[in-house]
């Protein structure tokens, strides 16, 4: 399973771009992009959307990976993490059903 940092680095390398060029085009600091690619830092949602568009990567796939990383970070040390995810999924379904009914 690829992680977000690998996906971003691979996308840049496949386009034969240097960090400085990407940083300039997207108005994101070069050192931040480097940290994203090394997995030392996570991009914001807005930065990720910019990167997806720039590299022509599927935005939805990157956002799924990004959100799942956030959830893993929050739940990594919780013994009942699976139960939390099950309840969260049920709540999402309930909210969507109620939104569709309005």
C-alpha positions, -999 to 999 in steps of 0.1 A, spaced: 0 0 0 15 33 -11 14 62 13 8 98 6 45 108 7 55 81 -18 26 91 -41 36 128 -41 73 121 -46 67 96 -74 43 120 -92 70 147 -91 98 125 -102 77 110 -131 71 146 -144 109 152 -140 103 183 -119 125 197 -92 112 208 -58 119 244 -66 97 243 -97 67 227 -79 71 252 -50 71 281 -74 41 269 -94 20 261 -63 32 289 -39 41 262 -13 74 264 4 100 241 -11 110 227 23 74 219 31 70 199 -2 102 181 7 88 172 41 56 160 25 76 137 3 96 124 32 66 118 54 78 142 80 48 165 76 13 163 62 0 188 37 -31 207 46 -63 197 27 -59 228 5 -23 221 -2 -32 185 -11 -59 196 -35 -33 219 -52 -8 191 -55 -34 167 -69 -44 192 -96 -8 201 -104 3 165 -108 -30 154 -124 -37 129 -96 -71 117 -86 -82 142 -59 -106 118 -42 -80 91 -38 -55 115 -22 -81 129 1 -91 94 12 -55 87 20 -51 120 38 -82 116 59 -74 80 67 -39 91 79 -55 116 102 -79 90 116 -50 65 121 -30 91 140 -59 98 163 -68 62 170 -34 44 168 -32 39 206 -68 32 213 -77 -4 221 -112 -1 208 -104 18 176 -123 -7 154 -155 -1 175 -151 36 171 -148 32 133 -179 11 132 -199 36 152 -186 65 130 -196 47 99 -231 42 112 -233 79 121 -222 89 87 -249 67 71 -275 81 94 -265 117 86 -265 111 49 -299 94 51 -313 124 70 -297 149 46 -312 131 16 -346 132 33 -345 170 36 
